[in-house]
Amino acid sequence: MKIPKRLQPLVDDGMIDEVLVQLMSGKEAQVYVVRCGEEVRCAKVFKEAKQRSFKQAVQYQEGRKERNSRRSRAMAKKPVTVRKSRSKHG
């Protein structure tokens, strides 16, 4: 198999002897089966941020998603005033 551009430095440094096959390709990375000496391993190659184009990427990266549409609109507006929470202690 032709060596992927992003794995070439690892081959040049002797960390990978051979790229056997591409195992899978996903939203943010590709996984290859590689040979390192006697061992067969996987190498995960992350795509550049510009190439990661999938639905709702911002929400995926931030790790938060609000189901309540009213709350999500409020979060998007970033209100200037903040309510003071009432203390239970008086």
Residue pairs with C-beta under 8 A, 6 or more apart in sequence:
1 19
1 20
1 21
1 22
2 19
3 11
3 19
4 19
4 30
4 32
4 45
6 45
7 16
7 19
7 32
7 34
7 43
7 45
10 16
10 43
11 17
11 19
15 36
16 34
16 35
16 36
16 43
17 34
17 35
17 36
17 37
18 34
18 35
19 32
19 33
19 34
19 43
20 32
20 33
20 34
20 35
20 40
21 32
21 33
22 30
22 31
22 32
22 33
23 31
23 32
23 33
23 42
24 30
24 31
25 31
27 52
27 54
28 46
28 47
28 52
28 54
29 44
29 45
29 46
29 47
30 44
30 45
30 47
31 42
31 43
31 44
31 45
32 42
32 43
32 45
33 40
33 41
33 42
34 40
34 41
34 42
34 43
35 41
54 60
56 65
59 65
66 72
66 75
